[in-house]
Amino acid sequence: RMELSQTIASLSGSIRMEQGCRRCEICQSMEDENRLLILEEWDTQESLKSHLKSGHFRVLRGAMNLLKEPYQMMFHTVFHPVGMEEI
């Protein structure tokens, strides 16, 4: 767990510098210290696709392949209608 956390932490800074990255955060469950969550937010689908082809993502996936249990990736699309930021 410690090695994986360190690998992810070292990658997160580089991922944040990628074109279109709005956020890259690492969270740990309060109920289960072995459960980690990587939350990334991208400005466009093209930026996300570029990230998924990047060396940073390959290293991340390689590190996740060392887990005891299979990892789960989820993608959510968020729509921000014009004018909603004022509400």
N, C-alpha and C positions, 0 to 999 in steps of 0.2 A: 504494500500500500504506500509506504513511504517513497519508494523509488518511482512509482507511477505518479504520485503527487508532485514530486520534484520535476519529473519529466514534463508533466502538463504545465506546471508553473513556469518552467523555463520557456516552453513554447508559447504560452499565452501572450507574452510581451511581443514576440515576433508576429503572432497572428494579429494582434491589435494594430500593427503597423501596415498590414496588408490593405490594398486599395479597397475601399467600401466597407471595412469593418467598423461597425458602430460600437460593438461591445463583445468582450470575451471574458467571461467570469468562470471561476471554479468554485463550486459549492460542495460542502460535505453535509450529509444528513445528520441531524442531531440524534435521530433514533438509531442509526446504524453507521458507525464510523467507516465502514468498508464501502459505503455507497457514495459515489462522487457524481457530480453533475457538471457538465461543461455547457455553459449557456453562451451562445454566439448570436449576434444580431448583425445582419448585413443590409446595406442600403438598397441593393438590387439583386435580382435573381442571378444576373450575370456575375456579380461580385462573389456570390456564394458558389456558383459553378467554378469560377476561377480558383477559389480557395480549396474546393474539393479535389482539384487537380494539382494542388501545390505540394511542395516538398514538406512543408509543415504538417499538412494533413496526413501525408504518408507516414511520417514519423509518429504522429498521434495514433493512427490506426495500428501501426506496428506495436506500439506500447500497449494498446488496449487488447491486442491478441494474446497478451500474457495473463489476462484475467482468468480466474477459476471458472467464472460463469460467463456466458455470452453477454456482450454489451448490447445496448439498445440505442438506436439513433432515431430521433423524431424530428420532423420538419414541420414548422407551422408557418403559414403565410398570413401576414397581418395587413389589412387594408387601412390606410389613413386618409379618410375623405378630406378634401380641402375645406377649411373652415372649422374643423372639429377641434383644433388646438386651442380655440378660444373658450371651449366649454369646460 
